[in-house]
Amino acid sequence: MGIRLVSTGSYLPEKILTNHDLEEMVETSDEWITTRTGIKERRISEKETTAELAYKASLNIPDLNPEELELILVATATPDAFFPSTACKLQALLGNKNSVAFDISAACTGFIYALYVADSIMRTKGVSKALIVGAERFSKILDWSDRTTCILFGDGAGAVLLEKSEEEGILGFDLGADGSYGDLLYVNSVGSNENPPYHLKMKGNEVFKVAVRTMVDSAKRVLEKTGVSPEEISLLIPHQANVRIINAVAERLGIDKSKVFVNLDKYGNTSAASIPIALDEAVKSGAAKKGDLILFVAFGGGFTWGSCLIRL
Ligand code: ACO
């Protein structure tokens, strides 16, 4: 008995904020942002809450039958409320009453953490259908006068339906965390001694260095555990933070650029939503096909990191 990612969906809010728009807001340039990050534009949710983004991404999953879901997980660092969880709000929007629902907080690694939790629950508790969503509204936690951070992030959501199956679709994980790096990338909240507004703060170039090294090491470990070589990977779907991080990771893993999925030029860094949005685009564009070996790798605040190898 295995677990498969059977279908995917995503949703990006309508409003596009380009690098040229940002030139009007802070001392920056399209050229700087493009060469340093690879990002050209990002989406901003003007009205939709994180739960609504998650809902629209879920509705975009072909043939989703919400009543059948037994588990709903939302990976997010930007929930609508302290409680109820975004997953409970999503459950209500979907009209489901039969599931366990909760949020996962692991910043940009949230989707892989959520897959790990869902995989464990499904294998041990007899759950046969689970909805896993990465949804973020980072535009609400950015300091729009800080050019070192506001240019990087965007809003959006991606969703996958997991099902018990005869074929094995989730082949292995490598996950980790190191809280001693917490002050390199954080957003405080009411439990801290900081006063609002709570804004994202980051030491970008220090994050960059640890991100590359850690993502490479994690991906290598999951390949080693599963006995798969880099050449056998059909597609690498890395967290979409910075194209220079993605290129450095792919190069050090020995995975050809043609097998690396990149869409951060359109959406920026959507944190926990970036991998499921990319997976959905890869599936719907034909870049990812049934039977493909796909490697996810992510890194984020915490620090947290994770890799997951799947067979689609
Ligand atoms: N426009 C123009 N100039 C800028 C901007 C901007 N938006 N932001 C910073 N600068 C300036 C800096 O002030 C600095 O100027 P100085 O040399 O006069 O002091 C110069 O550009 C270089 O700044 P650095 O921070 O050294 O630039 P770097 O090449 O490291 O790029 C960046 C910055 C893009 C943030 C990069 O470090 C990065 O992507 N880090 C990873 C951070 C990240 O992605 N975090 C997200 C969560 S973790 C994850 O998802 C992996």
Residues whose N, C-alpha, C, O or C-beta is under 5 A from the ligand:
A	BS01	ACO	E27 T28 S29 W32 R36 T37 C108 R147 T148 I151 G204 N205 V207 F208 A211 A241 N242 F299 G300 G301
